[in-house]
Every structure is written in C-alpha cells, then in structure tokens.
C-alpha cells in the first residue's frame, strides 16, 4: 500500500503538533525589517521638515528659489498634506512592524 503524501506544513513533529511553515517566518522577518525601516524613515522625514524650514528662514532673501520653497512650505495646503502623509506613513509601517512581530510569535 502506498503512503499518502503530506505537505511540509502538515507534518507532525515529535511533540505532537503541526510544524509552522517556513514562509511565515520569512515573511515575518521581512515585515519587521521593512516596517522598522519605514518607521525610522518617517521619523527622519518629520525631523527634516522642521530643519529644512528653519534653514530656509535663516537664509531669507538669499535665493529666489529658496524663497518660493519657503512660501510653499508655509502654505496651509502643503503643510496639511505633509502632515497627513506623514501620519499615514507612520501608521502603515507601524502596522507592518506589528504584523511581522505577530507572525513570528505564532505558535505551531
């Protein structure tokens, strides 16, 4: 009689439970890596927004391009959009980080 084929994710370990697939561990690690890079990048862009505006204010009237960029940064629409994008960036990458941690902490 032939032995029935069992996929890798359904093989039972000596302790009596089904092994967790390797792909869950791989995607969990990838989620943690990209989530942490995204959160760090979002925090860095938050810091850079303030520093860029302060630099442009210190060099007032030195460059017409800098003046137009400063006007853009101080407009309400740009500021609201930048804050909106930054908040959703941090939320999205934070969620990716949490999902990666949860994937690695799953029990078999």
Secondary structure as UniProt FT lines:
FT   HELIX           8..10
FT   TURN            14..15
FT   HELIX           22..58
FT   TURN            59..61
FT   HELIX           64..74
FT   HELIX           76..105
//
